[in-house]
Amino acid sequence: MTNDEIYLGIALTLILATGSQILAGKLRVPALIILLPAGFTAGALTDVVHPDKLMGQNFDVLVSMSVAVILYDAGLGLNLRKLTGRTRWIVGRLLLLGVIVTFLVTSAVAPAMFDMPLKVASMLGVILVVSGPTVVGPILDFVRPTDKARRILIWEGTLTDPIGGILGALVFHAIATTHRVDIGRGYQLGQFALSMAVGLIGGAVGTALLWLTLRTLRLGETLGTLAQLTTVIAVSAGADIVRDDTGLIAAIVTGLAVTNIGGFDMPARRPFFETLAQLIIGLLFVSISATVTPASLVPVLLPALALIAILVLVVRPFVAYVSTAGSGLSMGERAFVGWMAPRGIVAAATATAFSANLVDRGVGGAAKILPVTFLVIVGTVLLYALTAAPVARVLRIVKPVGTRILLVGGEPWVVDLGRTLRSAGLDVLMWAGLDEERQRITGAGIELAGGDLLATATNPGARLEGVTAVFLATDDDDFNALASVVMQDSVEGPVYRVGPPEDSHGVVAPYTGGDILFGRPLVRHTLAARYETGARFVVQEASAPVPLGSETLFVVRDGLRLEPVTEKRRIRPGEGDSVVLLTPGTEQ
């Protein structure tokens, strides 16, 4: 290729990767639905969007390094301390049964379906056990199932990625070193153990290096992010040099260790690392799908559709039914769990890396792994994305559209505001730091959020499940200002804060942007003072006369959607709406 063609190929790949994800975000669909067809079409219609021509033999190495970064990032989101109670039990059974049954069924039917040897079918089987939060998450955000079903599916999807990567590396070595899959032989078990040992040692080295850089040297966000990226690539490359494809094990072990071992000085937000991982996902999907030719899909198309039917209609419902038995989930929740298992990024990336290696080693039938995996990914993502919402509605597990409020603060006026919003039929959750304030909240009969809220909200990848709006109203203006910034990515909806006094001398509050709840005339100390002099919160129909001197704070729309009055937005109630007012006190 000429330099101009290389420039054009790189530019088009970046444009497709970024544009597809932006479009998917606007349409609220998994990015895979757009990324895969975009890459496939570009690969079929052009000669420049083709990684083998752009990078040659280096493409497999870049895929391996890229997947290592993605798996490390996935490992950072796996705080095992948060997987508790029945959720841990259900997720554990789903993972165990899902991996075993999917692997065995795929390995059993693939040889006849695709005319491939058992060892290649085993490689395909272990690739297809994974799902992934990058696919499951957007579907669930659109469907809005119950919190139990969402939590289980997100944890399962997140944990299957590293498990699939590790098992994929082990099965690859089983095939590459002995040209068969026979775990009953001592030699074969020794190969498994050796691969795992190299990966674990690499993970231990990576953890030690990050302990030095993040804990001992305390490099801060920018240099700390650079140290993480360099460490992951270095230990992954080093492990692969010692033993092929063990770098994936080293990467995920490092991520798991950093998250679950106390003492690491991890940045609260990792914008560069998260952006890099998102870019890598887009580039990988476009590049991988561009390598799949129409000619390679035709021979496996009908058998792949049959395999998808088996995975969707037989394997997944069976696994979900057995795994959720006696779990306390409703029948609708159990059925929905059985109707959600799309394949994602790790399946595509591992299929590319392992199939290319097996083809280079002359393993017959290995060239069919990538097109089959491509079709399974496209088929499952399209099927679940299109059917998940109507299935959830039929099963009656969709959460109400209304707002679930997290009200932060424990002063008397804040608790009374929470009680008033509850009387309007809204779902209210409150949090406060002091024991006295927490007792005041529970005494008012309002649900109290447990744990360290700010730590949860600033945890990379964490989400306040089910919360659709946050109102920050503590007596610390700087806390409100900082929390309004760091919680934006942890909540499905907006985050608001009460305003600081006009002459505030706070460190952060006077200089932080964002919309102010109720506007400047009703800042925090003004609300507290008016409440002390007898002002109260009331709910009434919007059509009723507003008492003289009252302030409109919220409008409750049809379907219990709450819209606050803010500094930048004045809300007009419509017919059938209710309003939450601050009425003047008797002493005013």
Order of alpha helices (4+ residues) and beta strands (2+ residues): alpha-alpha-alpha-alpha-alpha-alpha-alpha-alpha-alpha-alpha-alpha-alpha-alpha-alpha-alpha-alpha-alpha-alpha-beta-alpha-beta-alpha-beta-alpha-beta-alpha-beta-beta-alpha-beta-beta-beta-beta
